[in-house]
Amino acid sequence: MRSGAKVAIVGGVFVVVAGGVGYGGYNLWNGVTGGDSTVGTKAESAPRTGPVTPEEVETTARDFLAAWAAGEPEKAGQLTNDPVTAEPAVAAYREGAAVTEAVITPGAAVGAKVPFTVKATVTYEGVSKPWSYASELTVVRGQTTGRPLVKWQPAVLHPKLTAAGTLRTGEAKAPTVKAVDRNGDELSLTKYPSLASVVADLRTRYGAKTGGTAGIETWIDSGSEAVPDTPVLVLRKGKPGTLKTTIDPEVQAAAEKAVKAYGKAAVAAIEPSTGAIRAVANSPAAGFNTAFLGMQAPGSTMKIVTAAMMMQQGLAAPGGRVECPADVTWKGVPFHNLDHFEIDGGTFTESFRRSCNTAFIKALGPLSDKDVEDRILGETARRSFGIGLSWQVGVQTWDGEVPESSGGETAASYIGQGRIRMNALNVASLSATAKNGGFLQPYLVERSLDDREFARAEPLSPEVASGLQTLMRAAATGNGTAAEAMAGVPSPKGAKTGSAEVDDQATSNSWFTGYSGDLAAAAVVEAGGHGGDAAGPVVARVLKAG
């Protein structure tokens, strides 16, 4: 045991205190001084194999947590399956976060997992604050030694800690912000939990521009300017600055409720006439902002872009004839419609209304004669819809990607598969562009706040804009694939369904986008199936709130 370490009993459990940091729970005397365990020593003739035993789980967890608490990072690291990474992380815990006291109390093991709680005190420049949280560790068997070891991951030290992150305590990098909605009312993160990561990003970017003063905090430093830091404890509050956003409280509330019905879902809503973002919500609400940062194949919602390309190239018009066979082959790769349906002598509008895959592939055959088939979809997405440009929204976003393709991948791209990647914000912008007749970059805070340059695209021609509205209106009414979900949504309205196949999923991702009046929205529900089944009701609920 380190010099100065003491053993005491606190609340009926043993506690090791070393340098002001303690560990409580198991009887640690044997663990800290080496104990009588022979696991992983020369007493064993050969490495053990098979699952870890309950005794190994208890002993390994006890010894690791004791070493961490005793300020022995090298010993703690050697008790993990990645000592090179674990040792400096454990060493940085006390110094970087300014932890002066801590009691770690393990709970009952569940298989190889051991939950535990940390009750710590953080002290900085004479300011102290208690800090409590829960985490867990998993014990695994070493692949080469056979020893039971803690499976190392940063979340062992704190559940929000990542490989790139570091715990820090000090004066905050930026003042907190009081984010307000478009009406000037404060946005409650309790009421709108999906906005937590958005407000954190806004703080990083605009905290210093809003007139506030920084406080003393403990936070997880992300290690990247592109990723906001994560505050975990406030020792002394600063003065927040006020930052106005474009969020509509009624639309945001509807979005939060709509996605909550699904395990993994995201939705975004935009005002077509301005580009102002009215709502963003995710399920789960905490963590990754899928609505703004997701990178997923958008399925048949991409047919909005493909339809625009076809009309721009003179290959289709809403009332013109377009073949929709049950199956089609593109350069040796077969494609088919859902349940192999076909439309005999139908128009382009009818093919869009029923989301005929083969119509959006077969009609594009003439492009192969122009030596543009591999790149024209991406050019249309950028030039007419702003996809793939650098959007300056006010927070970090992924702005879509429609890369060049070849062979069967080109045909897959026409129907939103292949290597195309988008998120709910991108797809909502497709609908907004169709409704507005031209792309307006989505934004969350006014451009005048920092004079950032918005992305620009060419307006749609009146014929193409009118054509897209005709197609989307057909999909949202009558026997269109989006009609059931859009029933009760006020006119003028338009929509497009989509489902995207994912290699490791038995069920497709559900996509849906649409507009009503001056509000456009898009949603994705992972493994939700057909677009109208899961994502459709999400979008409809949001549009009705607008």
C-alpha angles and dihedrals in degrees: 000000000000117000111270095027115137134192119222139158115244120180092343096307132099116254129195114206119192123165090346096307120110141191125204138185117059125050096270103183095095093038096053095043095045100267124209098289115129097188110133094006131118088266087081114081095204138009113277119242137197131050119335114262125236089251091053091049092052095045096045094046091047094050095044095049091045092052091047091050093044092056094249104134095166092055091044091050093051088056090062133072090242108043094162090064100030099053098061091040092055090044092053093050097080099032099042097041095037093231108177100174134018138167116196115200118189122210129211115302118248104205106304094342122095118192119204141175128225121209107185142163120224117202127188127167093339095314116115130185133174115244123195131177142144131237139156142219134209126218118217135173116258112249095224105023100036088223120141107251138174110258100238121230127143091242088073088074093042128352093234096047116112133192092263095042132094130193112241136177124196142079108341117254091234137010118262116259130225099219113205131192126244089278093054097254119134116259109236111218088202091059094036105033093167089068095063095092091041093054090046089055091046089053092053093049103036109017092102092048097055102067099252130131126233123247133202113276146160112231144163107250105218094207091228133084088215093059120062120236118248117234113214103170137019113210095174125008122234127204112275122223121223118246122185118216133187094243116135107215096213094048091044092051091051091048093051092051094044097055094041089076090069134059095228119017141131136194136182131186129202136185104236096206093057110013091239112154109234100181145001125184138167139189114244088037096204123071128009116039097225093173091064103023106031120121109201137139105264097211119206094348081083088069087083088069093038091051091052090050092050092051092045090052093048093244097121145011129190094256096035126106117262125177116240108183122176091248138015135183123217114193092331096316116114123223130180143180126254106287086356093276120170136196117221113215095344130160128244088256091056092050091051092044091056095033096240107193096194093055090059091052107036095048091055095062093104090064089072088066091057096055091235104096095104096056110019096089091054091046090052091048092053100036099043105022105028092236112156095017121118106269115202098203097154094255132051115287139169105234101202134262131230104174128190113275141187141208117351090351089070092058090046089054091056088064097040102265130099115063098333113127127190142146136216093275092053093048093045086055090055090060092042090052092050092048095045097041092237144039120274113181112246115243138183101194128031118273090230090070092075106358092242118173115250121219115253134204135181117271117252114253113255089249094053094043091050090045093053091049090051092051095046092046089054092052091050096049141044111006094341119138090245097044099096094051093044095049107123094019108125121251144275085066142148137176148174130209127212142178123192124201116227120199098230097039128086090204126050124244111259117232130182135167133177148143137227121187107319098343129087126184142175134193139186125200114192112235088358096134121215117026096242094049102063114356092041096065090047093055093042092054091051094047092050090055090056 
